[in-house]
Amino acid sequence: MASLSNWTKLAAAIVFGATAGAACATEAQYDCSGGAELTAQFSAPGAPDGHVVLTFSGSSRSLTLPQVLSADGGRYADGGTEFWIKGKSATLTRGGKSETCVTK
């Protein structure tokens, strides 16, 4: 029975770790060269549906972009808008125009 108890403890630890990790999303604020100020709220690492929610300062408007394949950095795009981060900077592309954003 001790073996079953150990398996139960291991399963509980895995479930706890998975739910605790899911609650640890990251948020960053950016100033962009074109004047946009935004908050980016990233899904937790390892989330099955990686995404970012961009909220633009001075507006109640937010935009959710799914995470897409990237050779370098984190890239989020929906066809019309792209938010591509690398380190402390990002490129925001909307309507075919790009601006550089840096964390505050």
C-alpha positions as CSV (number, residue, x, y, z in Angstrom):
1,M,0.0,0.0,0.0
2,A,2.9,2.4,0.6
3,S,3.6,2.3,-3.2
4,L,0.0,3.4,-4.0
5,S,0.3,6.2,-1.5
6,N,3.5,7.4,-3.1
7,W,1.8,7.3,-6.5
8,T,-1.2,9.3,-5.1
9,K,1.2,11.9,-3.7
10,L,3.1,12.2,-7.0
11,A,-0.2,12.6,-8.9
12,A,-1.4,15.3,-6.5
13,A,2.0,17.1,-6.9
14,I,1.7,17.0,-10.7
15,V,-1.9,18.3,-10.7
16,F,-1.0,21.1,-8.2
17,G,2.1,22.0,-10.2
18,A,0.1,22.2,-13.4
19,T,-2.7,24.4,-11.9
20,A,-0.2,26.6,-10.1
21,G,1.8,27.2,-13.3
22,A,-1.3,28.0,-15.3
23,A,-2.0,30.9,-12.8
24,C,1.4,32.5,-13.4
25,A,0.8,34.6,-16.5
26,T,3.3,37.4,-17.1
27,E,2.5,41.0,-17.7
28,A,4.7,43.8,-19.2
29,Q,4.1,47.4,-20.2
30,Y,5.5,48.9,-23.4
31,D,6.1,52.3,-24.9
32,C,6.1,52.2,-28.7
33,S,7.8,54.5,-31.2
34,G,4.6,55.4,-32.9
35,G,3.1,56.7,-29.6
36,A,1.2,53.6,-28.6
37,E,1.4,52.6,-24.9
38,L,0.2,49.1,-24.2
39,T,0.1,46.3,-21.6
40,A,0.8,42.8,-22.7
41,Q,-0.5,40.0,-20.6
42,F,1.1,36.7,-21.7
43,S,-0.3,33.3,-21.0
44,A,1.6,31.1,-18.6
45,P,4.6,29.2,-20.0
46,G,3.6,25.8,-21.3
47,A,-0.1,26.7,-21.6
48,P,-1.7,24.6,-24.3
49,D,-3.1,27.7,-26.0
50,G,-0.3,30.3,-25.8
51,H,-1.5,33.9,-26.4
52,V,-1.1,37.5,-25.5
53,V,-3.8,40.0,-24.6
54,L,-2.8,43.6,-25.6
55,T,-4.5,46.4,-23.9
56,F,-3.9,49.9,-25.3
57,S,-3.6,52.8,-22.9
58,G,-6.4,55.4,-23.1
59,S,-8.7,52.8,-24.6
60,S,-10.8,50.0,-23.2
61,R,-9.9,48.1,-26.3
62,S,-8.0,44.9,-26.0
63,L,-6.8,42.4,-28.6
64,T,-6.0,38.7,-28.1
65,L,-3.4,37.2,-30.4
66,P,-2.5,33.5,-30.5
67,Q,1.1,32.5,-30.2
68,V,2.5,31.4,-33.6
69,L,5.7,29.7,-34.7
70,S,8.9,31.7,-34.3
71,A,12.5,31.0,-35.0
72,D,13.6,33.6,-32.4
73,G,11.6,35.3,-29.6
74,G,7.9,35.1,-28.9
75,R,5.6,35.8,-31.8
76,Y,1.8,36.4,-31.6
77,A,-0.3,37.1,-34.7
78,D,-3.8,36.9,-36.2
79,G,-3.1,37.9,-39.8
80,G,-3.8,41.6,-39.4
81,T,-1.8,42.3,-36.3
82,E,1.6,40.9,-35.1
83,F,3.4,41.4,-31.8
84,W,6.9,39.9,-31.9
85,I,9.0,40.1,-28.7
86,K,12.7,39.5,-28.2
87,G,14.2,40.4,-24.9
88,K,13.0,43.8,-23.6
89,S,11.8,45.0,-27.0
90,A,9.0,44.1,-29.4
91,T,7.7,45.0,-32.8
92,L,4.0,45.8,-33.1
93,T,2.7,45.6,-36.7
94,R,-0.8,46.8,-37.4
95,G,-2.3,47.7,-40.8
96,G,1.0,47.0,-42.5
97,K,2.9,49.6,-40.3
98,S,5.5,48.5,-37.7
99,E,6.6,50.3,-34.6
100,T,9.3,49.3,-32.1
101,C,8.2,48.9,-28.5
102,V,10.3,48.7,-25.3
103,T,9.4,47.7,-21.8
104,K,8.8,50.4,-19.3
